[in-house]
Amino acid sequence: MTVVVPVVLVSEDALCHALMKRLLQHVDRGFVVELSIVEGGSGNVRCRVPKYRNACKAVPHIVLTDLDEAACAPSLLAEWGVVGAPESLLFRFAVREAESWLLADARGLASFIGVPINRIPPNPETLPDPKQTLVNIARRSRNKRLVSELTPPKGSAVPIGPLYNERLGAFVATTWDVEQAATVAPSLKRTLNRLQNFMA
């Protein structure tokens, strides 16, 4: 019988939220999300670290955000004041952005967007800007409706299309191959390993 493990899920944005929800289901540890918090940026996550450190004493917290331009996760954890936090607070970082984890499932993403698989870069965690890479790939889609949903209009200051998070969130929930992606994205593999042992 699976033991139910209630958690609070904190995410930088909607895509991080969709990814972590899928990972929690995938590891099949009995995690139940009691509260979802989408902070709207890594800066907001950083500002609320003291709040998470305190609240995780009542309900375990799992936090997923992007590594962005930081050198490595340990340095960012130290900078944010997470080092020495209770064991019931789990911080994970996607290298360099959550989109690298999607790009790591090259076959699935190519099929979803409607482009040849060779359009998907083989080592997404080495990309300086995975989000922009994914948007650029989407521009080449044969599905014009998908292009309009994932990519911004020409001349727009907005970096993504109007339904970017919704469409990619649906891909993550229904099609994304977690195990395949984990063979290509080391930060994803490490996150899966930590989830297997978190609050065990």
ChimeraX attribute file (.defattr): number of C-alpha atoms within 10 A of each C-alpha:
attribute: neighborCount
match mode: 1-to-1
recipient: residues
	/A:1	4
	/A:2	8
	/A:3	9
	/A:4	10
	/A:5	16
	/A:6	15
	/A:7	21
	/A:8	21
	/A:9	22
	/A:10	23
	/A:11	26
	/A:12	22
	/A:13	20
	/A:14	18
	/A:15	24
	/A:16	25
	/A:17	23
	/A:18	19
	/A:19	23
	/A:20	21
	/A:21	18
	/A:22	17
	/A:23	18
	/A:24	19
	/A:25	13
	/A:26	14
	/A:27	14
	/A:28	11
	/A:29	18
	/A:30	14
	/A:31	19
	/A:32	15
	/A:33	16
	/A:34	12
	/A:35	12
	/A:36	15
	/A:37	15
	/A:38	18
	/A:39	18
	/A:40	12
	/A:41	14
	/A:42	17
	/A:43	11
	/A:44	12
	/A:45	23
	/A:46	19
	/A:47	11
	/A:48	13
	/A:49	17
	/A:50	14
	/A:51	10
	/A:52	25
	/A:53	20
	/A:54	13
	/A:55	15
	/A:56	19
	/A:57	13
	/A:58	9
	/A:59	17
	/A:60	23
	/A:61	24
	/A:62	23
	/A:63	22
	/A:64	24
	/A:65	26
	/A:66	22
	/A:67	19
	/A:68	17
	/A:69	12
	/A:70	12
	/A:71	10
	/A:72	13
	/A:73	17
	/A:74	12
	/A:75	12
	/A:76	17
	/A:77	17
	/A:78	11
	/A:79	11
	/A:80	15
	/A:81	14
	/A:82	19
	/A:83	12
	/A:84	10
	/A:85	17
	/A:86	15
	/A:87	13
	/A:88	19
	/A:89	24
	/A:90	23
	/A:91	17
	/A:92	22
	/A:93	22
	/A:94	22
	/A:95	28
	/A:96	25
	/A:97	23
	/A:98	25
	/A:99	24
	/A:100	28
	/A:101	29
	/A:102	25
	/A:103	26
	/A:104	28
	/A:105	25
	/A:106	24
	/A:107	18
	/A:108	20
	/A:109	24
	/A:110	19
	/A:111	13
	/A:112	18
	/A:113	22
	/A:114	18
	/A:115	19
	/A:116	15
	/A:117	16
	/A:118	10
	/A:119	14
	/A:120	19
	/A:121	18
	/A:122	16
	/A:123	12
	/A:124	25
	/A:125	24
	/A:126	13
	/A:127	16
	/A:128	14
	/A:129	17
	/A:130	23
	/A:131	19
	/A:132	15
	/A:133	17
	/A:134	23
	/A:135	19
	/A:136	15
	/A:137	21
	/A:138	25
	/A:139	18
	/A:140	15
	/A:141	18
	/A:142	12
	/A:143	14
	/A:144	12
	/A:145	9
	/A:146	19
	/A:147	22
	/A:148	17
	/A:149	18
	/A:150	25
	/A:151	23
	/A:152	19
	/A:153	15
	/A:154	7
	/A:155	6
	/A:156	10
	/A:157	8
	/A:158	11
	/A:159	14
	/A:160	19
	/A:161	17
	/A:162	15
	/A:163	15
	/A:164	20
	/A:165	18
	/A:166	15
	/A:167	16
	/A:168	23
	/A:169	20
	/A:170	13
	/A:171	19
	/A:172	23
	/A:173	16
	/A:174	10
	/A:175	15
	/A:176	25
	/A:177	19
	/A:178	20
	/A:179	14
	/A:180	15
	/A:181	21
	/A:182	18
	/A:183	13
	/A:184	20
	/A:185	23
	/A:186	16
	/A:187	21
	/A:188	25
	/A:189	17
	/A:190	14
	/A:191	19
	/A:192	21
	/A:193	12
	/A:194	14
	/A:195	20
	/A:196	15
	/A:197	10
	/A:198	16
	/A:199	15
	/A:200	8
